[in-house]
Amino acid sequence: MTGWPQRVAIISDAWHPQVNGVVRSLGQLVAELRSRGIEVEVFGPDRFRTLPCPFYPEIRLALLPGQRLHKMLREFKPDALHIATEGPLGLSARRWARVERYAFTTSFHTRFPEYVAARLPFPRAWTERMVYRWIRSFHGAGSAVMAATPSLIKELSGRGFANVCHWTRGVDTAGFTPELRQETEGLVRPVFLYAGRLAVEKNIEAFLSLDLPGSKLVVGDGPDRAGLQRRYPDARFTGMLSGTALTRAYASADVFVFPSRTDTFGLVMLEALACGTPVAAYPVPGPRDILGGVEPAVGKLDEDLRIAAMAALTADRSACRRFAERFSWSAASTMFLNNLVPIASRKSAQKPKGFTTARLPQGLRA
């Protein structure tokens, strides 16, 4: 089968009104696909009865979605099925596809095994190994699993994941812009910014504990916010920001500090760069995939996060913006479409194949 699907079902346990990188990525993808005339339906927790996630009570998970979700999928009659997450909705959609002998794709957005291991009172290595075994089985039922970076593809393949393919991310360069840069009231420059979820896996204390000049600004919310505010009263915590307020925070900072060692991509880094703000991070997958080869022009990677933060102060803010403009959602969405498989290909006893084998032109590759 050639050409792209006209009806795409995306199953995600992360969806509005949640605010995180997975939701922003899927939201941009859906908008781009719909602009091409493709009918897309996202089946998220907002359509079901929910209960709070054990580790993140602000995140709601669908409660026993099986029969209702299966009915919705039958009525929608998708040409392609993509399962984005491994939660209750993802499990239910996977079960339906296997019973119906339908082909589907998945994506690996979150290092769930590491996050679980950080919260349970069991040996970390054992917990990660057990959870990765389950995650590998989940994705192994699909025809392909999409990963955001070359290093993540290599890592997952090394862990025994089969049919791992590349799906990069983009950034909304119209919404995130340097034009909103202004003086930040009450904050002494240089302003070092972190934006994202406030949770243990984000390693935020590695940033807040640094001896840095100027001010530290923290944008976002999460289960660790209250504890971090108590321990680091000199930092300013704004809570969750969105739209113009978020863009203004990015653009008005002098350096964006990304302390995570576990993120699979780090969309917030691209958002900061699109606002002209250089990035300081550890040289780990995610930051290394994005910034490797272009530092020190747009930021700095170093195992000493203070060295990285101070070095990033000298980066060229115009170069940061130009670099971010290379990551288009148009190119990322084309890559996603190329990875999809016809839903009925497995049921008809054919080997699942993508809708198109066309490669992105060099100029469109993010």
Secondary structure, DSSP 8 states (H G I E B T S, - for coil): --S--SEEEEE-SS-TT--SHHHHHHHHHHHHHHHTT-EEEEE-GGGS-EEE-SS-TTSEEESS-HHHHHHHHHHH--SEEEE--SSHHHHHHHHHHHHHT---EEE--S-HHHHHHTTSSS-HHHHHHHHHHHHHHHHHTSSEEEESSHHHHHHHHHTT--SEEE------TTTS-GGG----TT--SSEEEEES--SGGG-THHHHTS--SSEEEEE---TTHHHHHHH-TTSEEEE---HHHHHHHHHH-SEEEE--SS-SS-HHHHHHHHTT--EEE-SSTTHHHHHTTTTTTSEEE-SSHHHHHHHHTTS-HHHHHHHHTT--HHHHHHHHHHH---TTTTTTT-----S------GGG--
